[in-house]
Amino acid sequence: MESTLKRTWAQIDLDALRHNYETLRRRVGENVKFLGVVKADAYGHGAVQVSRLLQELQADYLAVSSIDEAMELRQNGITLPLLILGHTPREQVGRLIEHRIAQAVTCRAKAVEYSEEAVRCGGELTVHIKVDTGMSRLGYLCDGRHFETGVQGICDACRLPGLKAEGIFTHFAVSDEEDESSVDYTRTQLTLFRRVIDAVERQWGQRFALRHCANTGAVALWEEAYMDMVRPGLLLYGYGDFAQKLGLQPVMTLKTTVSTIKTYDPGTSVSYGRIYTTDRATSMGVLPYGYADGFLRCLSNRCSLMTDYGPAPQRGRICMDMCMIDLTDLPQVDVGDEIEIFGKRNSVEELARLAGTIPYELTCAVSKRVPRVYFRNGEEVERELLLRF
Ligand SMILES: *Cc1c(COP(=O)(O)O)cnc(C)c1O
């Protein structure tokens, strides 16, 4: 563990996470519950550590994508209510009930499966009904001519034996975009969601305890979408334009180290494919950070990484385990120096923009061989390497 640390590692700033949570909590107010989205290993930050802190800070709910992710949290002392946003095979319903894990119900067929299994186990499964208001992914289709059948399907699910309909939710497609057509689209989704809730509650004769739809974009831009509970992911981790505007802080700093520095003559080609050739005597650093660590290969020759003395352009194809940076104009940099891949001084937003993607993909891409080092009150409190020993 110790030996791998000064290769490539991710520093996770739990103080920043606390700051982000507390800032968002104040923003949404006391009457709105807070669900933290910790799927995909908390967007690469470590679901157990992130969830522990959110539990300590008295968040109300956590959401993951699968029963394996939910069980990881249960096995590690997380007692907060958990919601699985994605697919769970019917054979797993008994475990959901046993471990008090709530499940999204996304269509009639799944509702029937979950109900049958819950009855067979003699238990009750807590469910949140997912409404498709325009994302066109999971959920009861309720748009336009599908309104009546959608509402009927949801009412039927709520009445199935073995299911306890605690919540109802929908997901926005463009709540983070501020152009007119996106704003219209989000407003249409929100209006439809409200109409569906009203119709279902009237017909079913009961109220949902938790109506929720506000992801990161809606927490930032759509106060009227907060309802009973907000459901942000990215904002918690402090990335994106909205995080910056709200004064949130990036939680992850990804670092690597200089393993070799060599000087090449002009006209020397560097790395696979020979896509970079030196045009002067060039001092080139080799970093133990490649696409198997989560560096996107499409960034080859297109980005800079941050030294203590300024940005160093990345040169040549990014390899599986290594990449090269140009240190010619940064003669102070030495072998063993730390390089910030992204963090407070080299933003993940800019790196994502250069790669034609979003910050989510870059933090999720940090692979399991990259140790996570956790800091709290400015001090290292835990190291984790997700390899099996
Ligand atoms: C991932 C996800 C979220 C969180 O999205 P962010 O953009 O990170 O806030 C919320 N709800 C659902 C259903 C999701 O899948």
The ligand as a MOL file (V3000), in Angstrom:
LIG
                    3D

  0  0  0     0  0            999 V3000
M  V30 BEGIN CTAB
M  V30 COUNTS 15 15 0 0 0
M  V30 BEGIN ATOM
M  V30 1 C -27.2200 9.9160 -11.1880 0
M  V30 2 C -28.5910 10.3340 -10.8220 0
M  V30 3 C -28.8070 11.4860 -10.0660 0
M  V30 4 C -27.7190 12.4530 -9.7090 0
M  V30 5 O -27.3630 13.2020 -10.8410 0
M  V30 6 P -26.3880 14.4610 -10.7400 0
M  V30 7 O -26.4330 15.0700 -12.0700 0
M  V30 8 O -25.0400 13.9200 -10.4020 0
M  V30 9 O -26.9200 15.3180 -9.6500 0
M  V30 10 C -30.0970 11.7640 -9.6390 0
M  V30 11 N -31.1210 10.9450 -9.9810 0
M  V30 12 C -30.9620 9.8400 -10.7410 0
M  V30 13 C -32.1310 9.0080 -11.0930 0
M  V30 14 C -29.6840 9.5040 -11.1970 0
M  V30 15 O -29.5200 8.4170 -11.9570 0
M  V30 END ATOM
M  V30 BEGIN BOND
M  V30 1 1 1 2
M  V30 2 1 2 3
M  V30 3 2 2 14
M  V30 4 1 3 4
M  V30 5 2 3 10
M  V30 6 1 4 5
M  V30 7 1 5 6
M  V30 8 2 6 7
M  V30 9 1 6 8
M  V30 10 1 6 9
M  V30 11 1 10 11
M  V30 12 2 11 12
M  V30 13 1 12 13
M  V30 14 1 12 14
M  V30 15 1 14 15
M  V30 END BOND
M  V30 END CTAB
M  END
